[in-house]
Amino acid sequence: MPASAMSGPLLRKRRNGDYTLGPRLHAIRRMPMPPVLFDLSRLRLRRARAARAPAGIEDFLDRRAASDIAERLAAEPACARAAALFGTNATFAATIAAALPSARTEEFGLDRFLSEGAASLDAWLKPASFDRVAAGLGLHWMNDLPGVLARMRRSLRPGGMMIAALPGEGTLAELREALLRAESAVSGGAALRVGPFADIKALGGLLQRAGFAMPVADQNRLVLRHRDVAALIRDLRAMAMTNVVAGPVRPVSRAALAQARSICESEFRDADGRIRASFPIVYLTGRAPAATG
């Protein structure tokens, strides 16, 4: 694949104002193998940097997702003997473990996956080993999400249950729109500054594709508010949610950033002066088919 294809913009703006795929996304679509959307080495470095930052928005979102998952697990019969927990930090694991007091829990953190790779996840998710599998806000960074869900399905015993939380389509929609419009106006092309997030219908389809019985996908829309765009970006860095799309990273120009800030302040500011940031969380629930005969 020519190097020029992977160095161009992900999106281009048409004359009518719509956006079309740029050369990088066209190149990715022509790849014979599943695309590598995210640079996991870059994500690992950014999570290491984020770990040194004070707890903030990430801790809030993780606690919210963990609390919602724990509530759903607690509503199930207390018959789970073993549970697998795929989380982003200790908060998630502790909350889920408390909701499953009779189960032996095994934790596999996102940072371990980033350090050791997919083979270590395969070794952890042994077939028919768990009655419950719970995953916090981290699966959206998987380059092979269908494969990870299929592994989780195979790791369940008959009748077992998997529940996962992922940021859904519309996450950071305000910032995404502001950056796309600003960069397009300043340079005539726009890079994908906010990573792609799957819509709820597509995620529900992945549950079926992975072989889950009784698949359910539902969504909880959260809107967080910040003093200004700079505060939002600081929080995104603290939760390692800045751009980790694979390929070269071109910094946002000062002119584009200033225009994006102006768009946010004029179009996405509430009456009290705070900037809105959407974080819809999609919850995926599926079960392993019950044993027959």
N, C-alpha and C positions, 0 to 999 in steps of 0.2 A: 504494500500500500504506500503510495507516495507520501513523503513527510509533509508536503504542503497541504494534503487533505486533512491531516490530523492537527494541523496548526491553525486552520481557519476558524471562523466563528461557528458556534453551534446553531445559531439562528440568524436569519436575515429578514429584514423588513421589506415587504412589497410596497409598491407605489400606493396601493389602496389602504395601507395601514396595517394589513395582516402580517403575521410572521410565518415564514416558511423555513424548512430545514436548511441549515448551512452545510458546508462540505464535510465537517467532522461527523455530524449525525448521519449524512448520506453514506459516508465511509463505514461507519459502525454498522449500518443496516446491511451493507454488502458483505460483512464478515461471515464466513461459514460457521464459525463457532458462536455460542452465546456471547453477547457483547459484555465487555468489562466496562461497566458504567462508572464504577467508583475506584479511586486509587486508595487501596486499603493501607498502604504504607504511609501515605500522607495523613489518612485518618488516624492511624496509630500515633503519629507524632503530635497531631493536634489534640488528641485525647490526653496524651501525656502532659501537654502544656495546660490543658483545661483542668487536670487534676490538681494543679497547684493554685487554681483560682478559688475564691470563697464560694460556698454553696449559694445558689441563687435560683435562676429560672429552671435549670436542669433538674435540680433537686425537687422543685415544685412539680414539674411534669412527671418525673419518675414516681414521686409519691402519689400523684393523682392516678397514674396508670396502675401502679401496684395496688392501691386501695380498691379501684374498680375491679381488677382481676381477683383480688382476695375475696371481695364480696360475692362474686359469682361462684368462686370455688367453694365458699362456705355454704352456699345454697345446695350443693351436691351432697349425696349420701356420704357419710364419713367412713368410707371403706377403702380409701387409697392407702396402699402400703409403701409405694415408692413414687417419688415425684422428681422430675427434672426441671431445673430452674435456669433459664437463659436470660441473664439480666445485664444491665449496664453498670450497676454499682451495688454496694452492700445493702442499701435501703430496700431495693426491690426484693432481694433474696430473703431478708429478715421478715418483711411484711407477708410474703407468700408462705414462708415456712410457718408463721404463726397461724395462718388460716388452715394449715394442714397438720394439726398436732399429732395425728396418728401415723403420719407418713415419714419414712426415711427420705430426706431430701439430698439431692446432688446438684451442686451449682456449677455452671459453666459460664464464665463471664465473657462479655464481648471483647475485653482486652486480651483474654487468653486466646480467643479465636483469631484476633488480629496478629498475635505473636506466633502462634503455632500453626495456623492454617486450617483448611477444611478437613484434613485427615484427622486432626485431633477431635473435631466435632463428630466425625463418623465413629471414632473409637468410643466416644462418650455415649452416643445415642445407639446403644446396642438394640437389636430387634427384640420386641416384646419384653422390654425391661421395666417400663414405667406405667403407672395407672393415671398419672397426671403429668402434663408438660405445660409449663407456663413460660412465656417469653415477654420481656419488657421492651422498652423503646430502643430497639437496636436492629431488628430484622430488616428495616428499610435500607440498610447499608449493604445487604447481602447482594453480591453480583449474581448469584444463582438462587434467588428466593424460592422458585418452584422446587428446586432440589432440596433445599433446607426443610421446607414444609413436608416434602415426601419422606425425608429422614425422620422427622418428628412423628409422622403418621406410623411409620414402621416400628418406631421405638415403643409405641403404646401396646399394652396388653388388650385383649378383646374387651370392648366396652369402655376403654380408657378415654380420657378427654384431654384435648389440647386447647389452650386459650392464649392468644397473643395480642399485643397492642403495638400499633404502628402509626406514625404520623401519616395522614392521608392527603389526597389531592386537596389543594387549597391551603396547605401549610405555608405560611409566610407569603400569602398571595399578594398582600399589599406591597411588601418590599420587592417581590419578584417583578410586579408590574412597573413599579417606579424605576427600577434599575434597567429593565428592558427598554422602556420609553426614553429614559435619559441617555443611555448609551447609543440607541438608535439615532436620536437627535444630534448627538455630539459627533459620532464617528460613522454613522451610516450602517452599522452592524451591531449586533448584540450578542454577548456571550451568555451562557447559562450560569448565572451567579448563584441561584438558589437551586439546589439539586432536585431532580424529578421525584415526585411522590405519586404512588398509584392510587387510582380512584377505587371506591368501595366495591363497585361492580366487578372490576378486574380482580381485586383481592378475593372476593367471594368465589370467582371462577377458579382461582389457584387452589382453594380448598378442595373443590371438586376434582380438579386435575390431580391433586396429591392423593386422592382416594379416601378422603374423610367422609364419614356418614353424617347426616344431619348438619351440613355446614351452615353457619350463620355468620353474617358480617353486619355489624351495626356501628354507628358513629356517634361520638360525643364531641360537639363543637366547642372549643375553648377559644376565647379571645383575650389575650393578654395586652396590657397597655404600658407604654413606656414614656418617660419624660420627653425623649427626642430620639431621632434616628441613631445618634451616636450611642445612646444607652442601649438601644436594641442590638446594635452590632457588637457591643461589649458582651452582652448576654449570649449572643450566638457564638462568639469565640469561647466563652466560658463553658458552653455545652458542646463544643467541637462540631457545630453545625454550619460552619463556613464551608466554602466550596471545596468538595473533594471529588468532583467529576473528573474522570480519567483524562489525561492529556495535559498539554502545557497550560499554565495559568498566567493570564495576562492581567496585571493589576488594573483596578478601576481607576480611570483618570480622575484628577481632582475636579475637572469641569463636569464630568458625568456624575460623580458623587454629589456635587453641590446641586445639580439639577434634580437628582433622585431625592435628595433631602427636601427640596422645594416642593416636589410632587407629593411626598408623604405629608408634609405640613399643610398643604392646601387641600388635599383630597381625603386623607386618612387620619385626620386629627379630630378628636372628640371636643365637645363644648368646653371641657375643663383644660384643654390644651395638650392632652396626652395622645400619643401615636398608637394606633391599633396594630396588633400582630396576631393573625389567625393561626391556631394550632389544632385542627381537627384530629382527633385520635380515633382510629378504626380498630375495633375489637373483632378478632377472628376466633370463632369457636367451631371445633369439629371433634368427632368421635371416631374411634376405631370400631369397625363393625363388631357386633357381639358374636360370641362363639355360637356355632350352630351344631345341632345334633346332640 
